Amino acid sequence: MLERCAPGFSKKETDHNWRVMYKGRTYPGLSKGPHGRRENPPIQVGQVRHMVRLFEIAICAGGFLEILR
């Protein structure tokens, strides 16, 4: 979703979270999941909603996740 809706975003891995940066704004708390480095960690929809609002990509993101519409 970020690749399509937020072109040019960057991310940095920290101990427990991903720090996502886009257009001078940073979302510091995208979880890696409860057990650290997993391939498909569970991510709470509230985190995604917050990040979508922060980056102002709601219209585009709604096309990827029905819960954001």
N, C-alpha and C positions, 0 to 999 in steps of 0.2 A: 504494500500500500504506500509506504513512504517513497519508494523508488518512483512510483507513478505520480503521486500527489505532491511530493516535496522534492523535486529534482534539485540535486546539489546538496542534500542533507549529508551530515556526517555523524558518525557515532564513535564513542569511545567506551571500551569495556572497563568497568571498575570492579572491585571485589564482589559486590552483590547486585549491581545494576548496570544497565546501559545508560550512558549519557548521550542524548540525541540533540544535535544542534542543527538549526535551520534559520536562515535569515537573521542572524544575530540573537536568536532566542535559544534557550537551552532547557530541555526537559531532562532533569537529572535522575529520575527514578523509575525507568522502565525495567521491571524486574526480570531477572534471569530465571526465576522460579525458586521454589523452596529448597532445592538441593544443589544450587550452584550451576555449573555449566552443563546444561542439558540441551539436547537437540530441539525439542519442542516444549519449552516451559509453559505452564499455564499462566496466562496474563489476564488480569482482571479488566473487565470492560471499562471500569471507571478510570483506569490509567490511560487507556486508549482515548477515551472521550476528552480527558484533560489535555492530552498531547494534541489532539485534533483542534481543540479550541485555541490552545496556545499558538500553534502554527498557522491558524486560520485556513485550514484545508477541509472544512466540514463538507462542502458540496462535493468535492472529489471523493473524499473518504466514504461518503454515503453509498457510493457505487460499489464499494468493496465489502462493506459490512452492513448488513440489514439493520442491525441494532443502532447504527448511527444515523439512520434516516429519520 
